[in-house]
Amino acid sequence: MIIDVALSNNFEPGSLKLDIDESVCVVIDIRATSTIAALFGSGVKSTIIASTLDEAYALKKDFPERLLCGEDKGLPPEGFDYGNSPLEFSTLDLSGREAILRTTNGTVSFSKAGSSPAVFSLAALNFRHTMDAVINCASKMKKDILLICSGEMGKIAYDDTYIAGMAVKYILTRPGKFEFSDSAKLVISAVLGEKSIESALAKSISAASLRKVGLGDDIAFCARLNNYNLAIRAEISTFRSKRFPELKLA
């Protein structure tokens, strides 16, 4: 089994070591995938991912019972029920609800992984349960594993690559025959050079953006390891002739 890492979602499929069609994909976008973990941890049973405000508003019009969540420049846009704070969602009881989440970088990653036989959402918050599900899924399907770091507007983001390094390091502890790409070997160095998950996440451009809008407390929450025992899978669903990633518990 080959383990590869896309350091950002700004890639052409032909530039990867792996074929997405033949790989179990893991999307990492620390703010978005942490929010997704917290949403499902609070009881949400389905989340549709939108990449623009117009898409989010249109989905809300079609599905008025769904919670409209997300951010624009760090804050909840007009008419949204909630923002994009994992810490806030962790305090709520949303049992049985469904959501729409507007996120930019994460949507690109989920969409690019759309042809994969299985796509998972990974954060520190749901790390172990998800990684076990990913490895088991890839083994059963006899597929490789591609970790997709979403990055920031097509550029590499340190927090995403750090979590990817944690994932590669975890795979190293599991029985099996694995082959690691150069990028997979590269991201391990970030893990070895840090004293804690929080210190790594705090260095990222994402953390700077959170502090700028007064959401610095989210950083420590996103660094909580294995806070939720759940794995979340994405599938591509079609609404009004448009394709959107829809997330559900695995």
ABEGO torsion letter per residue (X at the ends): XBBBBBABABBBAAABABBAAABBBBBBBAAAAAAAAAAAAAGBABBBBBABAAAAAAAAAABAABBBBEBBGGBBBBGBABBABAAAAAABBABGBBBBBBBAAAAAAAAAAAABABBBBBBAAAAAAAAAAAAAAAAAAGBBBBBBBAEBGGBBBAAAAAAAAAAAAAAAABBEBBBBBAAAAAAAAAAAABABAAAAAAABAAAAAAAAAGAAAAAAAAABBGABBBBBBBBBBBBGGBBBBBBBBX
